[in-house]
Amino acid sequence: MTVYNELPVLTFRWTKANSVSLEDVNTEFKEYRLNPIKRGEEFFKDSWEKEITLSEDFVGASKESLKEVMEGANFKKFLIAKENSNVDVYLDFSLDDANKTLLGDLSVYAFEGSTINLTLDFNGEEEEGYTNFLTRVYGEKNSTINITKVQRQSNKRHIEHRYTKLEENSQLNYLIVDLDGQESLYHYVSDLKGDDSKAEINCIYIGEGKSLTDLYNNIRFFGKRAIGNYQVRGALKDNAKKYFRGTLDFVKGCSGSEGDEEENVILLNDKVKSFAIPILLAGEDDVAGNHAASAGQVDPSILFYIMSRGFSEKEAKKMIVQGSFSSIIDMIANEELRDFIIKSLDEKLEMI
């Protein structure tokens, strides 16, 4: 049994939401023999002297799983954007019967003034598959890093640890779409070290069957006038379970910084379980922080209004969920991937 995504500051223990404990996965670790680089291979290195160092207090989703991927990665690459360059990369991580296990360690380094557009597409129908992925992100002064991550692997467990460090006036835009899998665990820490640095993190998910979605996000403000926003939209049906643990940590010296975190989840039946713990930590006076979390079934008045226009109850519920997701889906630049996500959501919502 391993404890995952424990909060940095424990709250009411009776909620049983400070962490989640899961049985260990018995996985045979073999070489990952597929080449996931579908676009931008010229920007990668197999080794590099400037490996991105994780902060000393970064423990990942769990110390055990973080150690596992750092010591046994079967995919390890360095994505580098040179000064004032523009980089466009697409990584396609598939799982199949011959490649059931992915232990990935990816470093994303943006030199001063550069822009990185990175798509991470995790896919495959291997239900006994296992993914444990570490993403290290570093943005030098005036850099921009845009990452779109789609999880559509029908695997047993999907873990992503991500550590981000941003210098002066650099920006991270991170978009996560979680569509599949039995257990999805995300652990994100973003250190806004530089003045005027910015992290925009947006996530949508749909939980079905007996799936578990566990979202941990900690934005730490160090630089002056730093901005960190975390927006989550979700829907749960069947017997699905979800945990949301979001923290905005304003460290002394980050005057003028602003942070906002918000989660909204639609409960499509009364058997689902949704836990949310948004946290604000303030070590500085001159900051602005907002947090909110809401969970509830479809608003009957909205449902009635849509149905009065000739739509069935199922169609009306689908429209409400899709409307909640649309602002984030519209951020996906890749048209083919965006269309796939819309189609997948439509299919999953057919069984409401």
C-alpha positions in Angstrom: 0.0 0.0 0.0 1.3 3.4 -1.0 0.2 6.9 0.0 -0.3 9.3 -2.9 -0.7 13.1 -3.1 -0.5 14.0 0.6 -1.4 17.7 1.2 1.5 20.0 2.2 -0.7 21.1 5.2 -3.0 18.5 6.6 -6.7 19.4 7.1 -9.6 17.8 8.9 -8.6 14.1 9.1 -12.3 13.0 9.2 -12.6 14.0 5.6 -10.1 11.3 4.6 -9.0 13.5 1.8 -5.5 14.5 2.9 -4.1 11.7 0.7 -5.2 8.5 -1.1 -3.8 5.1 -0.4 -3.6 2.5 -3.2 -2.5 -1.1 -3.5 0.9 -1.4 -5.2 0.9 -2.4 -8.9 2.8 -5.5 -9.8 4.4 -4.5 -13.1 7.2 -6.1 -15.1 9.5 -3.3 -16.1 10.7 -3.7 -19.7 12.2 -1.5 -22.3 9.7 0.9 -24.0 10.4 0.0 -27.6 8.2 2.6 -29.4 9.4 6.0 -30.6 6.9 8.6 -29.4 8.5 11.6 -31.2 6.0 12.3 -34.0 7.1 15.9 -34.6 10.2 17.9 -33.6 12.8 15.2 -33.2 15.6 17.7 -33.9 14.9 19.5 -30.6 15.7 16.4 -28.4 18.9 15.2 -26.8 19.5 11.8 -25.1 21.8 13.4 -22.5 22.6 17.0 -21.4 24.8 18.6 -18.8 22.1 21.0 -17.6 19.6 18.5 -16.3 16.7 20.3 -14.5 17.1 19.8 -10.8 14.0 19.1 -8.7 13.4 21.2 -5.6 14.6 19.5 -2.4 11.1 19.3 -1.1 9.5 17.9 -4.2 8.3 14.4 -3.4 6.1 13.7 -6.4 2.8 11.8 -6.2 4.6 9.5 -3.8 8.3 9.1 -2.8 8.2 5.5 -4.0 6.8 6.2 -7.5 9.1 9.2 -8.0 12.1 7.1 -7.1 10.9 4.4 -9.4 10.8 6.7 -12.5 14.0 8.6 -11.7 16.0 5.4 -11.3 14.4 3.2 -13.8 13.1 5.4 -16.7 12.8 3.5 -20.0 12.2 6.7 -21.8 14.4 9.7 -21.0 14.8 12.8 -23.2 15.8 16.4 -23.0 13.7 18.9 -25.0 15.6 22.1 -25.5 14.6 25.4 -27.1 17.5 27.7 -27.9 17.5 31.4 -27.2 14.7 33.3 -29.1 13.7 30.1 -31.0 10.3 28.6 -31.6 9.8 24.9 -31.0 6.8 22.7 -32.0 6.8 19.1 -30.7 4.3 16.3 -30.6 4.9 13.2 -28.4 2.7 10.1 -28.9 3.0 7.7 -26.0 1.2 4.5 -26.8 0.7 1.4 -24.7 0.1 -2.0 -26.3 0.6 -5.7 -25.5 4.3 -5.5 -26.1 4.8 -2.1 -24.4 2.7 -2.2 -21.3 4.9 -0.1 -19.1 6.1 3.4 -19.6 8.5 5.0 -17.1 9.2 8.4 -18.6 11.6 11.2 -17.5 11.2 14.3 -19.8 13.0 17.6 -19.3 11.7 20.7 -21.0 14.1 23.6 -21.0 13.3 27.0 -22.6 16.2 29.4 -23.0 15.7 33.1 -22.8 13.1 34.5 -25.2 12.1 31.1 -26.6 8.7 29.5 -27.1 7.9 25.8 -26.8 4.6 24.3 -28.0 4.5 20.7 -26.7 1.7 18.1 -27.1 1.8 15.0 -24.9 -0.6 12.4 -26.1 -0.9 9.3 -23.9 -3.1 6.6 -25.6 -3.6 2.9 -26.0 -6.2 0.2 -25.1 -3.9 -1.9 -22.8 -6.0 -2.2 -19.7 -3.1 -3.8 -17.7 -0.8 -0.9 -18.7 1.1 1.3 -16.3 2.5 4.8 -16.9 4.7 6.6 -14.4 5.9 9.9 -16.0 8.1 12.7 -14.6 8.0 16.1 -16.4 10.7 18.7 -15.5 10.0 22.2 -16.8 12.3 25.2 -16.7 11.6 28.6 -18.2 14.4 31.2 -18.5 13.7 34.9 -18.6 11.0 36.0 -21.2 10.2 32.4 -22.3 6.8 30.8 -23.0 6.0 27.2 -22.6 2.7 25.8 -23.9 1.9 22.2 -23.0 -1.2 20.2 -23.9 -1.4 16.8 -22.2 -4.1 14.3 -23.1 -4.6 11.1 -21.0 -6.6 8.6 -23.0 -4.8 5.4 -22.0 -7.2 2.6 -20.8 -4.5 1.6 -18.3 -4.5 0.3 -14.7 -2.6 3.3 -13.3 -1.4 6.6 -14.8 0.9 8.8 -12.7 2.4 12.1 -13.7 4.7 14.1 -11.5 5.6 17.6 -12.8 7.9 20.2 -11.4 8.1 23.6 -13.0 10.5 26.5 -12.3 9.9 29.9 -14.0 12.2 32.9 -14.0 11.5 36.6 -14.6 8.6 37.3 -17.0 8.4 33.6 -18.2 5.1 31.8 -18.6 3.7 28.3 -18.5 0.4 27.4 -20.1 -0.5 23.9 -19.1 -3.7 22.2 -20.3 -4.7 18.7 -19.1 -7.5 16.5 -20.5 -8.2 13.3 -18.6 -10.5 10.9 -20.5 -9.7 7.3 -19.5 -7.9 4.9 -17.3 -8.7 3.1 -14.0 -6.6 5.4 -11.8 -5.2 8.8 -12.8 -2.9 10.5 -10.3 -1.4 14.0 -11.0 1.1 15.8 -8.8 2.0 19.3 -10.0 4.3 21.8 -8.3 5.0 25.2 -10.0 7.6 27.5 -8.5 7.2 31.1 -9.7 10.7 32.2 -8.9 11.0 35.3 -11.1 9.2 38.6 -10.9 6.2 38.8 -13.3 6.3 35.1 -13.9 3.0 33.3 -14.7 1.4 29.9 -14.6 -1.9 29.1 -16.2 -3.1 25.6 -15.5 -6.4 24.3 -16.9 -7.9 20.8 -16.6 -10.9 18.9 -17.7 -11.8 15.3 -16.7 -14.6 12.8 -16.9 -14.8 9.9 -14.4 -16.8 6.8 -15.2 -17.2 3.2 -14.0 -15.1 2.8 -10.8 -12.3 5.1 -11.9 -10.3 7.3 -9.6 -9.1 10.8 -10.6 -6.7 12.4 -8.1 -5.6 16.0 -8.8 -2.8 17.7 -6.8 -1.6 21.1 -7.7 0.6 23.5 -5.7 1.5 26.9 -7.1 4.2 28.6 -5.0 4.7 32.4 -5.4 8.3 33.7 -4.8 8.8 36.5 -7.3 7.0 39.9 -7.2 3.8 40.3 -9.2 3.7 36.6 -10.1 0.4 35.2 -11.3 -0.8 31.7 -10.8 -4.2 30.3 -11.9 -5.7 26.8 -11.7 -9.0 26.0 -13.3 -10.7 22.6 -13.3 -13.9 21.4 -14.9 -15.1 17.8 -14.4 -18.0 15.4 -14.6 -18.5 12.1 -12.7 -20.9 9.3 -13.4 -21.4 5.6 -12.4 -19.3 4.9 -9.3 -16.4 7.2 -10.1 -14.4 9.0 -7.5 -12.4 12.2 -7.6 -10.0 14.1 -5.3 -9.1 17.8 -5.9 -6.2 19.2 -3.8 -5.2 22.7 -4.8 -2.8 24.9 -2.9 -1.8 28.6 -3.5 1.3 29.3 -1.4 2.3 33.0 -1.2 5.9 33.0 0.1 7.2 36.1 2.0 8.6 38.5 -0.5 6.1 37.9 -3.4 4.4 41.2 -3.0 1.9 42.1 -5.7 1.3 38.5 -6.6 -2.2 37.1 -7.5 -3.5 33.6 -7.5 -6.8 31.9 -8.3 -8.0 28.3 -8.1 -11.4 27.0 -8.9 -13.0 23.6 -9.5 -16.5 22.8 -10.7 -17.7 19.2 -11.0 -21.0 18.0 -12.3 -22.3 14.9 -10.5 -24.4 12.8 -13.0 -25.8 10.4 -10.4 -25.9 9.9 -6.6 -23.3 7.1 -6.5 -20.2 9.2 -7.4 -17.9 10.7 -4.8 -16.2 14.0 -5.0 -13.7 15.4 -2.5 -12.2 18.9 -2.8 -9.7 20.7 -0.5 -8.6 24.1 -1.9 -5.9 25.8 0.4 -4.5 29.3 0.6 -1.2 29.9 2.5 -0.2 33.5 2.9 3.3 34.5 4.1 3.0 37.9 2.5 0.5 40.7 3.1 0.3 42.4 -0.3 -1.2 39.5 -2.3 -4.6 38.5 -3.7 -5.7 34.9 -3.5 -9.0 33.3 -4.3 -10.2 29.7 -4.2 -13.5 28.0 -4.8 -14.8 24.4 -5.3 -18.3 23.4 -6.2 -19.9 20.0 -6.8 -23.6 19.3 -7.6 -26.0 17.6 -9.9 -27.3 19.3 -13.0 -29.4 22.4 -12.1 -33.0 21.4 -12.5 -34.0 24.9 -13.7 -31.4 24.9 -16.5 -32.3 21.3 -17.4 -36.0 22.3 -17.6 -35.2 25.3 -19.8 -33.2 23.3 -22.3 -35.8 20.5 -22.4 -38.5 23.0 -23.0 -36.7 23.8 -26.3 -37.4 20.3 -27.5 -34.3 18.4 -26.2 -34.5 15.1 -24.3 -33.2 14.9 -20.7 -30.1 13.1 -21.9 -29.4 15.6 -24.6 -29.9 18.5 -22.2 -27.4 17.0 -19.7 -24.8 16.4 -22.4 -25.2 20.0 -23.5 -24.7 21.3 -19.9 -21.5 19.2 -19.4 -20.1 20.1 -22.8 -20.8 23.7 -22.1 -18.9 23.5 -18.9 -15.9 22.1 -20.7 -16.0 24.2 -23.9 -13.9 27.2 -22.7 -11.0 24.8 -21.9 -11.4 22.6 -25.0 -11.3 25.7 -27.2 -7.7 26.3 -26.0 -6.4 23.1 -27.7 -4.6 24.3 -30.9 -4.4 20.9 -32.6 -7.6 20.6 -34.5 -7.5 16.8 -34.9 -6.9 16.3 -31.2 -9.6 18.8 -30.3 -12.1 17.0 -32.5 -11.2 13.6 -31.0 -11.7 15.0 -27.5 -15.1 16.4 -28.4 -16.1 13.0 -30.0 -14.9 11.0 -27.0 -16.8 13.2 -24.5 -19.9 12.9 -26.6 -19.6 9.0 -26.6 -19.0 8.9 -22.8 -22.0 11.1 -22.1 -24.3 8.9 -24.2 -24.4 6.5 -21.2 -25.6 9.1 -18.7 
